[in-house]
Amino acid sequence: MVTPLRTYILGVDPGRTTGIAALSIFDGELTHHSLIQCSHDVPRWLVGHMLEACQPVDRLVLAIERFVVRRRAGQSSDAAAGEITRDLIGHLGAVGDYRGAAVYLRAASEVKPWSTDKRLEAAGIKGSTAMRHAADAARHALYAAVKDYGLPDPLSNRGKT
């Protein structure tokens, strides 16, 4: 008899406005998701609580969008936004380590081409179009779920029910 695995993945799009996406996966199937969009001070305490509250699970994952300095980032926000984002990434990574989560940092340029709106929709992750930052967090969570933890690609024949 094979024991089913329980996996909990938090995706985070850090910044002045932060998106958080929680995915619960049971035996290779996405069973629940939650999307949150909040100010940057909320994830400092919320992510730790979410990682603790989901226990017991077999695999605990924190997938954070890595901050990449580029021309567009500098134009689209004030100087403090980059500092807030980098500080939040460091804090959340430490929280993930403390809670025993596998922590992944990936650039948006690595995740977004694969984690399209169509793929989020096929996975059943609804409500992401209204909250852009939460949708980006969901992209990171879904990417980790499929690429690192064996969730079937929702656009593949195996991923369709």
C-alpha positions in Angstrom: 0.0 0.0 0.0 1.4 3.4 -1.0 0.8 6.2 1.4 -0.4 9.4 -0.4 1.8 12.5 -0.1 0.5 15.8 1.3 2.2 18.8 -0.2 1.6 22.4 0.8 3.1 25.1 -1.4 3.2 28.8 -0.7 4.0 31.1 -3.6 5.0 34.7 -2.9 5.3 37.7 -5.2 7.1 40.1 -2.8 6.9 43.8 -3.1 5.1 46.9 -1.9 2.0 45.0 -2.8 2.6 41.3 -2.1 0.8 38.4 -3.5 0.5 35.0 -1.7 -0.9 31.8 -3.2 -1.4 28.6 -1.2 -1.7 25.3 -2.9 -2.7 22.1 -1.2 -1.8 18.9 -3.1 -3.0 15.5 -2.0 -1.7 12.4 -3.7 -0.7 14.3 -6.8 -3.9 16.3 -7.2 -4.5 20.0 -6.4 -7.2 19.9 -3.9 -7.4 23.5 -2.7 -6.0 26.9 -3.4 -6.1 30.4 -1.7 -5.0 33.7 -3.1 -4.1 36.8 -1.0 -3.0 40.2 -2.0 -1.8 42.5 0.8 0.6 45.3 1.8 4.3 44.3 2.3 4.2 44.3 6.1 1.5 41.6 6.3 3.6 38.6 4.9 6.2 39.1 7.6 3.9 37.4 10.1 1.3 35.7 7.9 3.7 33.4 5.9 5.1 31.9 9.1 1.6 31.3 10.4 0.4 29.7 7.1 3.5 27.4 7.0 2.8 26.3 10.6 -1.0 26.0 10.3 -0.9 23.6 7.3 0.8 20.9 9.4 1.0 18.0 9.2 2.2 17.7 5.6 4.9 15.5 4.0 6.4 18.3 1.9 6.4 22.0 2.8 7.5 24.4 0.1 8.0 28.2 -0.2 8.4 29.5 -3.8 9.4 33.1 -3.8 9.9 35.4 -6.8 13.5 36.5 -6.8 14.1 40.2 -7.2 16.0 41.1 -10.4 17.3 44.6 -10.9 16.5 45.8 -14.3 15.5 49.0 -16.1 11.8 48.4 -15.9 11.8 47.7 -12.2 13.6 51.0 -11.6 11.1 52.9 -13.7 8.0 51.3 -12.3 8.5 52.0 -8.6 10.2 54.3 -6.2 13.7 53.7 -4.9 12.3 52.3 -1.6 10.3 49.6 -3.4 13.4 47.6 -4.4 14.7 47.8 -0.8 11.4 46.6 0.6 11.3 43.7 -1.9 14.8 42.6 -1.2 14.3 42.8 2.6 11.0 40.9 2.4 12.6 38.1 0.3 15.4 37.7 2.9 12.9 37.7 5.7 10.6 35.2 4.1 13.5 32.9 3.1 14.6 32.8 6.8 11.0 32.1 7.9 10.8 29.2 5.4 14.1 27.8 6.6 13.0 28.1 10.2 9.7 26.3 9.5 11.5 23.5 7.6 10.2 24.4 4.1 12.1 23.8 0.9 12.7 27.4 -0.3 12.9 28.2 -4.0 13.9 31.6 -5.4 13.2 32.0 -9.1 13.1 35.0 -11.4 9.8 35.9 -13.0 11.5 35.5 -16.4 12.0 31.8 -15.6 8.4 31.2 -14.3 6.0 33.4 -16.2 6.6 32.1 -19.8 5.4 28.6 -18.6 2.9 29.7 -15.9 0.5 31.4 -18.2 -3.1 32.5 -17.4 -4.3 29.6 -19.5 -2.3 27.1 -17.3 -3.5 28.7 -14.0 -7.1 28.4 -15.3 -6.6 24.8 -16.4 -5.3 24.1 -12.9 -8.5 25.5 -11.4 -6.8 28.5 -9.8 -9.6 31.0 -10.1 -9.7 34.6 -9.2 -6.2 35.4 -10.2 -7.1 37.8 -13.0 -8.5 40.4 -10.5 -5.4 40.3 -8.3 -2.2 40.6 -10.4 0.2 40.1 -7.6 -1.7 37.1 -6.2 -1.7 35.7 -9.8 2.1 36.0 -9.9 2.4 34.2 -6.6 0.2 31.5 -8.0 2.5 31.2 -11.0 5.5 30.5 -8.7 3.5 28.0 -6.6 2.2 26.1 -9.6 5.6 26.1 -11.3 7.2 24.5 -8.2 4.3 22.0 -7.9 4.7 20.8 -11.4 8.5 21.2 -12.0 9.7 20.1 -8.5 6.9 18.0 -6.9 5.3 16.0 -9.7 1.9 17.6 -10.0 0.8 16.8 -13.6 0.9 19.8 -15.9 -2.7 21.0 -16.1 -2.4 21.5 -19.8 -1.1 17.9 -20.5 -3.4 15.0 -21.2 -2.3 13.5 -17.8 -3.3 16.7 -16.0 -6.8 16.7 -17.4 -9.5 14.9 -15.5 
